[in-house]
Amino acid sequence: MPACRLSPSARGVSARDSPTIAKAASGQRYDPVLHDWIILPLAAYPGTYLLIGIVTNDRNNRFVDGRCIHTSAIVTPLEAIVEGSVAETLNTRYLLGEERERN
């Protein structure tokens, strides 16, 4: 599993600070914002994926800003998971900030 790092943009970013987030935040319901995220397949469950990233702005106060988390299984179609979209998992709806750059 990749190591999570707190990117400068993940430190307390609000919807008004980021154009990507502001665009998605206008009208879509979500709980926390997920930054520096990647999609990971669950090998034990073919066709099942989760997200790993840095969480901020959790409206339900479950996560501390800047914490690296993994989500439950993604229910949003993979092709719809892009920066600025809302990804739904079994338990939560995440607003997706910037995707992690891949080497």
N, C-alpha and C positions, 0 to 999 in steps of 0.2 A: 504494500500500500504506500502511495507517495506521502512524503512528509508535508504537512500543511504549514504554510507560513503566512503571517499576517502582512498582507500587502498594504501600502500606504492608503489605497483607495478603500480598504475594508475597515479602516479605523473610523467608526462613527459616521459613515456616509448616510445622508438622509436623501429623500426623494428630490428635494430641491437642489442638492449638491451635484447630482449626476443626471445628465440628459437621458441616459438609457433607463435609469430607474424612474425618473419623472414621467417619461412616456408610458411605461408600463403601469405606473402607479395610478394613472388617471383612469379610474373606472374598474380596475381588476382587483378582486379581493385576494389578499395574501397575508401570511403571518410574518415570518422573518424574511430577511434578504440574505441570499447566499452569494458570496464572492469567491473568486479564484476557484471555481468549481470544475469538477470533471465527472463524467459518467463512468461507472464501473459495473461490469457484468458480475452477477453472482454465479460462480461456476457450478455450485451445487444445485442451482435452479435455472436451467437453460431458459433464455428469453426473459429473465428477470434482471433488472438493473436498479442501481441506486446512485445517489449523488454524494460526493464528498466535497466539502468546501468550508469556507470561513463564514460564520453566521453573524449578522448584526441586526439591530432594530427588531427584535422579537416582540411582537405586540402582546404575546401571552406570557412574557417574562420567564420562559423556560430555559433560555440560553443566555449566557453572558456574552456581550459583544466581543468579537475577536476569537471566539472559540472554534476550533476545528471539529466538525461533526460529520457523521454519515447519516443519511436519511433512511427511512424505510423504503420499501419497493416503490419504484416510480410507476404511476398509472397513466401519466401523460404520454402520448405517442412520442417516441424518440426523435422523430423528425421535427416535432414542435418545440423541442427543448433548445432554445437559443437565448443569447443575451437579451435581457429586457422582457422575456416572457415569464409566465407564471407556470411553474412545474408542480404538479400535484402528485403527492405520494399517498400511501395508505392512510397517513395521519395528518399531513400538513400541506399547505400550499406555500411554496417558496417563490419569491420574486428573484429572478436570476440576474445578478450583476455580471461582471466580466468573467468570461470563461478562462480557465487556466491555459497559458501558452504551453504548447507541447514541443518537445525537442525533436 
